[in-house]
Amino acid sequence: MKKALFAALALVVLGIGGYFGLSFWSGVKARGEVEKIFAGLRQSSMQASHGEVTFDLPRRALSVADITITVADGNSTVRIARLTADGITPPSGGRFTADSVMLHGVEVRTRIVDGETTYETPLVEIAGYSGPAAFVLPPVAATSAATLRATLQHFAAMHADRIRLPHATARVRLSAVAATPQTPGADAQSVDVDYGAFLAEGIDQGRIAHAHLDRIGIRAQIGLKDSAQGIVGTLEEVEATAIDTAPLLALTQPPGQAAGAGYMPLYGRVSAGSYSLTQDGGATVMVSDLLAEGIALDPALLNLARLDALNALTQPGHTLSTEDSARLISLTSDILKGVSFTTISMSNASLSEATGKVEIGNFAMTGYAAGKLKRMQLDGLVEHGADASVVTLGNAAVNGLSLAAIMDLAAKAVREGADPSVESLLALFHVLDGFEFADLTVPEPELGGTVSVGQFAVSWDQFIGAVPTRFKLRAREITGPISEADGAPFNLLVAAGMTTATLGFKLDAAYDQGAQAIVIGPASAQVDDAFSVSLDARLTQIPPAAFENADAALGAIDQAGLGPVKLVLVNLGAAELALRAYVDLTNGDIEQMRAALIAAVEEQARAASADFPNAERIGAALVQFLKTPKTLTLTLTPTGDVKLADLAQADDPLALARQLSLDLVAGP
């Protein structure tokens, strides 16, 4: 019995001793591993220190207190009050895993030009962590780009089920800047940002499946000297999916190293529930339902080297030479081409200030790549003026806006100076593919009414060089006040007691390369209650080279020929109004006036029949139109090779008329 008891006691003593021995050995091992990591940081010219290191064997928990890491240049410091890792496994294959990692009391402090930025959070909680056993370190005396690259490389090598922050803050403090002959200077400025709860899930190989941020609140005091303004803003319910840091890593590559070509997805989708920004004594902006989809970067065009070069050229007080200006434009163009997105939109936006308020129902930009935006659309704009006037716009859109083309024009302006060439002016066609708007109303107190537009749209495309070969214009229901000073036919409408007029017009023009002709039509214009006119015409002998540049276009005009022309006039009331206005002036009779006009037309037709065999036919058509003014169709057919230049320069109208076969038909 005693032997059994002694044996049991011996086992207990041995067990307890073995446990504490293993615990002590594990603690020593853990401290050694931690010190190895910090030694590696110090070898990378960083300052790195830590406090007490403990290890709890049953929980496999590591705790490191008072961590401080400062980068080599001394501009950035990270402090962590305590790091704890639970459920860890010994490093294997160069990797470290833990059920959870918690960073308590995190502070990141960075010195910037004329100031300092500080980020703080009470807790960073990481669940299901797996990553390198040692930090991916930048080289000794690394640049900020190299440090960022190392950080992103470490992030790309880790995995976590989720990362959570209960809240965080950011503070930016900028010192006052003295005024110079080139700059006005600035007072001390500050920006305080408060971040709500943050959660990221599915972190693996530099990607984040989903992230959510409850709220961002901002308070700032910024502006030029003696004009700083207070700003308060909020951004609510920020949601992001399919985040990939690979393009950010690629854009940190040193110059000369391949960063990959082509767009690399950065965000699948980013949205926010609402946004507001208010300036003290100034404007208030409010927006809801912000959305961005398919955001991508091309590191071959957008990289830190280009951004640093751009920043150097835009420093305050830096005077740009012609070469510097050209370089600045080139860098800006590359950066604009280096971003793409599928959609950026917002809804229920408003801008309120002392002079009035602007409301927008929806704003969207779609299909941006290679420096060109496929479409930018605005819906439901209402502008309230301080004088209680209201401007409304149903919708408007800009199609094919090319920021790259704008940069090209800016570069030409730098090279050519104040007087742009004709080629530069033609290049404006490449800035846009067209624009349109509808349901516009604008008060015009000076005109005594409101101008409204039902629809207006213009577009061009199918380039053969500098000039488009297809052009379209549409406008309808353009209504506005009229007066005697507007001339015919509006003075006739005014005489009839009308105070407003409505008009519309349409134009289609396209180049037929096979026939080497410009086809104009259908082209039409209409003034309600007055008349409508439509035109179909052809310009012949236009070679494709005419569209290549300005010189070729001017040369082609001299050789261009006139093809068939058809003009249709429809009376919508103008004929009766004209007769009535003339009769009112002469105190005569409408029918007597009509009869006198008919007699005059018949007489002139008989007189012209000797030179023009169809003069009487034309006269008969005019007579019929005067009797029952409805439709009048004029057809001009060249009798030979008729040049536009010859027609424009002809001194003898009869000689000009003999080159054309003219026909006139009156109809219902």
C-alpha positions in Angstrom: 0.0 0.0 0.0 2.8 2.4 0.9 4.7 1.4 -2.2 1.6 2.3 -4.3 1.2 5.6 -2.5 4.8 6.5 -2.9 4.6 5.6 -6.6 1.6 7.8 -7.1 3.2 10.7 -5.3 6.3 10.2 -7.4 4.3 10.3 -10.6 2.6 13.5 -9.4 5.9 15.2 -8.5 7.4 14.1 -11.8 4.3 15.2 -13.7 4.3 18.6 -12.0 8.0 19.0 -12.5 7.7 17.9 -16.1 4.9 20.3 -16.8 6.7 23.3 -15.3 9.9 22.3 -17.0 8.1 22.1 -20.4 6.3 25.4 -19.6 9.6 27.1 -18.8 11.2 25.6 -21.9 8.3 26.8 -24.1 8.5 30.3 -22.6 12.2 30.5 -23.3 11.6 29.2 -26.8 8.8 31.8 -27.3 11.0 34.6 -26.1 13.7 33.5 -28.4 11.4 33.4 -31.4 10.1 36.9 -30.6 13.6 38.3 -30.1 14.6 36.7 -33.5 11.8 38.6 -35.2 12.8 41.9 -33.6 16.5 41.3 -34.3 15.6 40.9 -38.0 13.8 44.3 -37.8 16.8 45.9 -36.3 19.0 44.4 -39.0 16.8 46.2 -41.5 17.9 49.5 -39.9 14.6 49.8 -38.0 14.4 50.6 -34.4 12.5 47.8 -32.7 11.9 47.0 -29.0 9.5 45.1 -26.8 8.7 44.5 -23.2 7.7 41.4 -21.3 7.2 38.1 -23.3 5.1 35.4 -21.6 3.8 32.0 -22.9 0.8 30.0 -21.5 1.3 26.4 -22.4 -2.3 25.1 -21.8 -3.8 27.9 -23.9 -0.8 27.9 -26.2 -1.0 31.7 -25.7 1.8 34.2 -26.4 1.8 37.7 -25.0 4.3 40.5 -25.9 4.0 43.9 -24.2 5.2 47.4 -25.1 6.1 46.9 -28.8 7.7 49.9 -30.6 8.9 49.8 -34.2 10.3 52.8 -36.0 11.2 52.8 -39.7 14.8 53.6 -40.8 14.1 57.2 -41.7 12.4 57.9 -38.4 9.3 59.2 -40.0 6.9 56.4 -39.0 6.5 54.7 -35.6 4.1 51.8 -34.6 3.3 51.2 -31.0 1.3 48.3 -29.6 0.6 48.2 -25.9 0.2 44.4 -26.0 0.1 41.6 -28.6 -1.6 38.4 -27.6 -1.9 35.2 -29.7 -4.0 32.3 -28.6 -4.0 28.7 -29.9 -0.7 29.1 -31.7 1.4 26.3 -33.2 5.2 26.3 -33.3 6.5 27.8 -36.6 6.7 25.2 -39.3 7.8 25.7 -42.9 8.4 29.3 -42.2 4.8 30.0 -41.2 3.0 30.7 -37.9 -0.6 30.0 -37.1 -3.0 31.1 -34.3 -6.6 30.7 -33.5 -6.7 34.4 -32.7 -4.3 37.4 -32.6 -5.2 40.6 -30.7 -3.3 43.9 -30.8 -4.3 46.1 -27.9 -3.7 49.9 -27.9 -2.3 50.4 -31.5 -0.9 53.7 -32.5 0.7 54.6 -35.9 2.4 58.0 -36.0 3.8 59.4 -39.3 5.6 62.6 -40.0 4.5 64.3 -43.2 5.5 67.6 -44.8 4.9 70.4 -42.2 2.9 68.1 -40.0 2.1 64.7 -38.5 -0.6 62.0 -38.9 -1.7 59.7 -36.1 -3.9 56.6 -36.3 -5.2 54.9 -33.1 -7.4 52.0 -32.3 -8.0 50.2 -28.9 -8.0 46.8 -30.5 -7.3 44.9 -33.7 -8.7 41.4 -33.5 -7.6 38.7 -36.0 -9.3 35.3 -36.1 -7.9 32.2 -37.9 -4.5 33.7 -38.6 -1.8 32.1 -40.6 1.2 33.9 -41.9 5.0 34.1 -42.2 6.9 33.4 -39.0 9.0 36.5 -39.7 8.1 39.9 -41.2 8.7 40.4 -44.8 11.2 43.2 -44.4 12.2 46.0 -46.8 15.9 46.4 -47.6 18.2 48.5 -45.4 17.6 52.3 -45.8 14.5 51.5 -47.8 12.4 54.2 -49.5 8.7 54.6 -48.5 7.8 52.7 -51.7 10.0 49.8 -50.7 8.5 49.8 -47.2 5.0 49.8 -48.6 5.9 47.0 -51.0 7.2 44.9 -48.1 4.0 45.5 -46.1 1.9 44.4 -49.1 4.1 41.4 -49.7 3.6 40.3 -46.0 -0.2 40.9 -46.4 -0.2 38.8 -49.5 1.5 35.9 -47.6 -1.0 35.8 -44.8 -4.5 34.4 -44.2 -7.2 35.3 -41.7 -10.8 34.4 -41.4 -11.7 37.9 -40.2 -10.2 41.1 -38.9 -12.2 43.4 -36.6 -11.7 46.8 -35.1 -14.3 48.2 -32.7 -13.4 51.8 -33.8 -10.4 53.9 -34.7 -9.4 57.5 -35.0 -7.0 59.5 -37.3 -5.6 62.9 -36.6 -3.7 65.1 -39.1 -2.0 68.2 -37.8 -0.3 70.7 -40.3 1.8 73.6 -39.1 1.2 77.1 -40.4 3.0 77.8 -43.7 4.5 81.3 -44.3 3.4 83.2 -47.3 5.8 83.7 -50.2 5.7 85.9 -53.3 4.3 82.8 -55.2 1.9 81.4 -52.5 -0.5 83.0 -50.0 0.6 80.7 -47.2 -1.8 78.8 -44.8 -2.7 78.8 -41.1 -2.3 75.8 -38.9 -4.8 73.1 -40.1 -6.3 70.0 -38.6 -8.3 67.0 -39.7 -9.9 64.6 -37.2 -11.5 61.4 -38.5 -13.5 58.9 -36.4 -14.0 55.4 -37.8 -16.8 53.1 -36.6 -16.7 49.4 -36.3 -14.8 47.7 -39.1 -15.0 44.1 -40.2 -13.1 42.3 -42.9 -13.7 38.7 -43.8 -12.0 36.1 -46.1 -8.5 37.5 -46.1 -6.2 35.4 -48.2 -3.3 36.0 -50.6 -3.7 39.8 -50.6 -7.5 39.5 -51.2 -10.4 40.4 -49.0 -13.7 38.8 -49.8 -15.9 41.3 -47.9 -15.4 44.4 -45.7 -17.8 46.6 -43.8 -17.3 49.9 -42.0 -20.1 51.3 -40.0 -19.3 55.0 -40.2 -16.6 57.6 -41.0 -16.9 61.0 -39.3 -14.7 63.9 -40.2 -14.0 67.3 -38.6 -11.5 69.6 -40.2 -10.2 73.1 -40.1 -8.5 73.8 -43.5 -7.9 76.6 -46.0 -5.5 79.3 -47.0 -4.2 81.9 -44.6 -6.9 83.9 -42.8 -9.6 82.0 -44.7 -9.6 78.6 -43.0 -13.0 77.0 -42.8 -14.5 74.3 -40.5 -15.8 71.2 -42.2 -17.9 68.4 -40.8 -18.7 65.3 -42.8 -20.0 61.7 -42.5 -19.9 58.6 -44.6 -22.3 55.8 -43.5 -22.4 52.0 -44.1 -19.4 51.5 -46.3 -19.4 48.0 -47.9 -16.7 46.5 -50.2 -16.4 43.1 -51.9 -13.7 41.4 -53.9 -10.8 43.6 -52.8 -7.4 42.7 -54.2 -4.2 44.4 -53.2 -2.2 42.8 -56.1 -2.4 46.0 -58.2 -1.2 48.1 -55.3 1.7 45.8 -54.9 2.5 46.0 -58.6 2.5 49.8 -58.7 5.2 49.8 -56.0 7.7 48.1 -58.2 10.9 50.0 -58.8 11.4 51.8 -62.2 12.7 49.4 -64.8 11.1 46.4 -63.3 8.1 44.9 -65.0 4.9 45.7 -63.2 2.6 43.9 -65.6 0.5 45.5 -68.3 -3.3 45.7 -68.4 -5.9 46.4 -65.8 -5.8 44.5 -62.5 -9.0 44.5 -60.4 -8.8 46.4 -57.2 -12.4 46.4 -56.0 -15.3 44.4 -57.2 -17.9 46.6 -55.6 -17.8 49.5 -53.1 -21.0 51.2 -51.8 -22.0 53.6 -49.1 -25.5 54.4 -47.7 -25.1 58.1 -47.3 -22.6 61.0 -47.4 -22.8 64.5 -46.0 -20.3 67.4 -45.8 -21.0 70.9 -44.3 -18.7 74.0 -44.3 -19.0 76.6 -41.6 -21.1 79.4 -43.2 -20.8 77.7 -46.5 -22.3 74.9 -48.5 -23.8 71.6 -47.4 -23.6 68.5 -49.6 -25.7 65.4 -49.0 -25.7 62.2 -51.1 -27.2 58.8 -50.6 -26.6 55.4 -52.2 -23.0 55.8 -53.5 -21.7 53.0 -55.6 -18.5 52.1 -57.5 -18.1 48.8 -59.4 -15.3 47.1 -61.3 -12.4 49.5 -60.2 -9.1 48.4 -61.7 -5.5 49.8 -62.0 -2.9 49.4 -64.7 0.5 49.5 -62.8 2.3 50.0 -66.1 0.7 53.5 -66.3 -0.2 54.2 -62.7 2.7 53.7 -60.3 4.5 55.3 -57.5 7.3 56.5 -59.7 4.9 58.5 -61.8 3.0 59.8 -58.8 6.3 61.0 -57.2 7.3 62.7 -60.4 3.9 64.4 -60.7 4.1 65.5 -57.1 7.5 67.1 -57.7 6.2 69.1 -60.6 3.2 70.4 -58.6 4.9 71.7 -55.5 3.8 75.2 -54.5 5.9 77.9 -55.8 7.5 75.7 -58.5 7.5 77.6 -61.8 7.0 75.3 -64.8 9.0 75.6 -68.0 7.5 74.5 -71.3 9.3 71.1 -70.9 8.0 70.8 -67.3 4.4 71.6 -68.5 4.6 69.0 -71.2 6.0 66.5 -68.7 3.2 67.3 -66.2 0.5 66.8 -68.9 2.1 63.5 -70.0 2.2 62.1 -66.5 -1.4 63.2 -65.8 -2.5 61.5 -69.0 -0.8 58.3 -68.1 -2.3 58.3 -64.6 -5.8 59.0 -66.1 -5.3 56.0 -68.5 -4.1 53.9 -65.6 -7.6 53.7 -63.9 -10.7 51.9 -65.1 -14.1 51.3 -63.7 -17.5 49.8 -64.7 -19.8 52.2 -62.8 -19.6 55.1 -60.3 -23.0 56.4 -59.3 -24.9 58.3 -56.6 -28.5 59.3 -56.0 -30.5 61.9 -54.1 -27.7 64.4 -54.0 -28.1 68.0 -52.9 -25.9 71.1 -52.6 -27.3 73.9 -50.4 -25.8 77.3 -49.9 -26.9 80.9 -49.4 -27.4 81.5 -53.1 -29.8 78.6 -53.5 -30.0 74.8 -53.6 -29.3 72.2 -56.3 -30.9 68.7 -56.2 -29.9 65.7 -58.3 -32.0 62.6 -58.5 -29.2 60.4 -59.9 -25.7 60.8 -61.3 -23.8 57.9 -63.0 -20.6 57.4 -64.9 -20.2 54.1 -66.8 -17.5 52.4 -68.8 -14.3 54.2 -68.1 -11.0 52.8 -69.5 -8.0 54.0 -71.4 -8.8 57.6 -70.4 -12.2 57.6 -72.0 -15.6 57.5 -70.3 -18.4 55.8 -72.3 -21.3 57.7 -70.7 -21.9 60.3 -67.9 -25.6 60.8 -67.1 -27.5 63.1 -64.8 -31.2 62.7 -64.0 -33.7 64.9 -62.2 -31.8 68.1 -61.6 -33.7 71.0 -59.9 -32.0 74.3 -59.1 -33.7 76.7 -56.6 -32.4 80.2 -56.9 -32.3 82.7 -54.0 -34.9 84.7 -55.9 -37.3 81.7 -55.8 -36.6 80.9 -59.5 -36.5 77.2 -60.4 -34.5 75.5 -63.2 -35.3 71.9 -63.9 -33.6 69.3 -66.1 -35.1 65.9 -66.7 -31.9 64.3 -67.8 -28.6 65.0 -69.5 -25.8 62.9 -70.8 -22.3 63.2 -72.2 -21.2 60.3 -74.4 -17.6 59.3 -75.1 -15.8 61.9 -72.9 -12.1 61.4 -73.5 -9.8 62.7 -70.8 -6.9 61.4 -72.8 -7.9 63.6 -75.8 -8.2 66.6 -73.5 -4.6 66.0 -72.3 -3.5 65.7 -75.9 -5.1 69.1 -76.6 -3.5 70.6 -73.5 -0.1 69.3 -74.8 -0.6 70.9 -78.2 -1.6 74.2 -76.5 1.6 74.2 -74.6 3.6 73.6 -77.8 1.6 76.0 -80.0 1.1 78.8 -77.5 -1.9 81.1 -77.6 -2.9 80.5 -81.2 -4.0 76.9 -81.7 -3.8 75.4 -85.2 -6.8 74.3 -87.2 -5.7 70.7 -86.5 -6.1 71.4 -82.7 -9.6 72.8 -83.3 -10.6 69.7 -85.3 -9.2 67.6 -82.4 -12.1 68.8 -80.3 -14.2 66.3 -82.1 -12.2 63.6 -80.3 -13.0 65.0 -76.9 -16.6 63.9 -77.1 -18.8 61.5 -79.1 -21.8 63.8 -78.3 -24.2 65.0 -75.7 -27.9 65.2 -75.1 -30.5 66.6 -72.6 -34.2 66.6 -72.2 -37.0 68.3 -70.3 -35.1 71.5 -69.6 -36.9 74.6 -68.2 -35.1 77.9 -67.5 -36.8 81.1 -66.4 -35.9 84.2 -68.5 -37.3 87.2 -66.7 -35.8 89.6 -69.2 -37.6 87.9 -72.0 -40.8 87.7 -70.0 -41.3 84.0 -69.7 -39.7 80.6 -69.6 -37.5 78.8 -72.1 -38.0 75.0 -72.3 -36.5 72.2 -74.4 -38.2 68.9 -74.8 -35.1 67.2 -76.3 -31.7 68.1 -77.7 -29.1 65.6 -78.9 -26.0 65.8 -81.0 -23.5 63.1 -81.9 -20.7 62.3 -84.4 -18.6 59.3 -85.1 -17.0 57.1 -87.9 -13.7 59.0 -88.2 -11.4 58.8 -91.2 -8.7 60.8 -89.5 -9.3 64.1 -87.9 -12.9 64.7 -88.9 -16.0 62.6 -88.2 -17.9 61.3 -91.3 -21.3 61.0 -89.6 -23.2 63.7 -87.7 -26.6 63.7 -86.1 -28.7 66.5 -84.5 -32.1 66.2 -82.9 -34.1 69.0 -81.2 -37.8 69.2 -80.4 -40.3 71.2 -78.5 -38.0 74.2 -78.0 -40.4 76.8 -76.6 -39.7 80.4 -75.5 -41.0 84.0 -75.5 -41.1 85.8 -78.8 -41.3 89.5 -79.8 -41.4 91.7 -82.9 -37.7 92.1 -82.7 -37.2 88.3 -83.4 -38.2 88.9 -87.1 -39.9 86.5 -89.4 -41.7 84.2 -88.9 -42.0 85.0 -85.2 -43.2 88.6 -85.8 -46.2 87.0 -87.7 -47.0 84.9 -84.6 -46.8 88.0 -82.4 -49.1 89.9 -84.7 -51.5 87.0 -84.3 -51.5 87.5 -80.6 -49.0 84.7 -79.6 -46.4 85.3 -76.9 -44.4 82.1 -77.3 -43.3 79.9 -80.1 -42.2 76.3 -80.3 -39.7 74.9 -82.8 -37.7 71.8 -83.6 -35.1 70.7 -86.0 -33.3 67.5 -87.2 -30.1 66.9 -89.2 -28.5 63.7 -90.5 -25.3 63.9 -92.5 -23.1 61.0 -93.4 -20.2 60.2 -95.8 -20.8 57.4 -98.3 -17.3 56.2 -99.0 -18.3 54.0 -101.9 -20.0 56.8 -103.7 -17.6 59.4 -102.4 -20.4 61.7 -101.4 -21.8 63.4 -98.4 -25.5 62.6 -97.9 -27.4 65.3 -96.1 -30.8 64.3 -94.9 -33.3 64.0 -93.7 -32.7 67.5 -92.4 -35.7 69.5 -91.2 -36.9 72.4 -89.1 -40.3 73.3 -87.9 -42.0 76.3 -86.2 -45.3 75.3 -84.7 -48.3 77.2 -86.2 -46.0 78.6 -88.9 -44.2 76.2 -91.2 -41.9 73.1 -91.5 -39.2 72.6 -94.1 -37.2 69.5 -94.9 -34.1 69.0 -97.0 -32.3 66.1 -98.8 -29.1 66.8 -100.6 -25.8 65.2 -101.8 -22.4 66.7 -102.2 -20.4 64.6 -104.7 -16.7 64.0 -105.6 -15.5 64.0 -101.9 -12.5 61.6 -101.6 -11.8 59.9 -98.2 -8.6 61.9 -98.0 -10.8 65.0 -97.4 -11.4 63.9 -93.8 -7.8 63.2 -92.9 -6.7 66.8 -92.0 -7.7 70.4 -92.3 -5.7 71.1 -95.5 -7.2 68.1 -97.3 -10.7 69.2 -96.2 -10.2 72.8 -97.6 -8.9 71.4 -100.8 -11.8 69.0 -101.2 -14.3 71.9 -100.9 -13.0 73.4 -104.1 -13.5 70.2 -106.0 -16.8 69.2 -104.4 -19.8 68.9 -106.7 -23.5 69.4 -106.1 -25.9 66.4 -106.4 -29.7 66.3 -106.4 -31.4 68.6 -103.8 -35.0 68.2 -102.6 -36.7 70.9 -100.4 -40.2 70.4 -99.0 -42.1 73.3 -97.4 -45.2 72.6 -95.4 -47.5 75.5 -94.5 -48.7 75.3 -90.8 -50.3 78.7 -90.8 -47.5 81.1 -91.8 -49.0 81.8 -95.3 -52.3 82.9 -93.8 -50.6 84.9 -91.1 -48.4 86.7 -93.7 -51.4 87.6 -95.9 -53.3 88.8 -92.9 -50.4 90.9 -91.6 -50.0 92.6 -95.1 -53.7 93.2 -95.3 -53.7 94.8 -91.9 -51.0 97.2 -93.0 -52.8 98.1 -96.2 -56.4 97.9 -94.9 -57.2 95.7 -97.9 -59.0 92.4 -98.4 -57.3 89.0 -98.1 -58.9 87.5 -101.2 -58.1 90.6 -103.2 -54.5 90.3 -102.0 -54.3 86.7 -102.9 -55.7 87.3 -106.4 -53.1 90.1 -106.9 -50.2 87.7 -106.0 -51.5 85.0 -108.2 -51.7 87.4 -111.2 -48.2 88.6 -110.5 -46.8 85.0 -110.4 -48.6 84.1 -113.7 -47.2 87.1 -115.4 -43.6 86.5 -114.3 -43.9 82.8 -115.3 -44.9 83.7 -118.8 -42.0 86.2 -119.1 -39.5 83.7 -117.9 -40.7 80.8 -120.1 -38.5 81.9 -123.0 -35.4 81.2 -121.0 -36.8 78.4 -118.8 -39.2 75.9 -120.5 -40.7 74.8 -117.2 -41.2 78.3 -115.9 -45.0 78.1 -116.4 -45.1 74.7 -114.7 -43.3 76.3 -111.7 -45.6 79.3 -111.8 -48.7 77.0 -111.9 -47.4 75.2 -108.7 -46.9 78.5 -107.0 -50.4 79.6 -107.9 -51.8 76.3 -106.6 -49.9 76.9 -103.3 -51.2 80.4 -103.0 -54.8 79.2 -103.5 -54.5 76.3 -101.1 -51.2 76.7 -99.2 -50.3 73.2 -98.0 -47.1 71.6 -99.4 -44.5 72.9 -101.8 -41.8 70.6 -103.1 -38.7 72.0 -104.9 -36.3 69.7 -106.7 -32.9 70.8 -108.1 -31.0 68.5 -110.4 -27.6 69.5 -111.8 -27.5 69.2 -115.6 -23.7 68.4 -115.5 -20.7 68.6 -113.4 -21.6 71.5 -111.1 -19.0 72.6 -108.6 -20.0 74.2 -105.3 -17.2 76.7 -105.6 -18.5 77.8 -109.1 -22.0 78.2 -107.8 -20.8 80.4 -104.9 -18.8 82.6 -107.2 -21.2 82.9 -110.1 -22.0 86.5 -111.1 -24.8 85.7 -113.5 -27.9 84.2 -111.8 -29.3 83.1 -115.1 -26.1 81.3 -116.0 -26.3 79.6 -112.6 -29.9 78.6 -113.1 -29.1 77.0 -116.5 -26.8 74.5 -114.8 -29.7 73.2 -112.7 -32.9 71.6 -113.6 -35.6 73.0 -111.4 -39.0 71.6 -110.7 -41.7 72.7 -108.3 -44.8 70.8 -107.2 -47.6 71.9 -105.0 -49.5 69.2 -103.1 -51.9 68.4 -100.3 
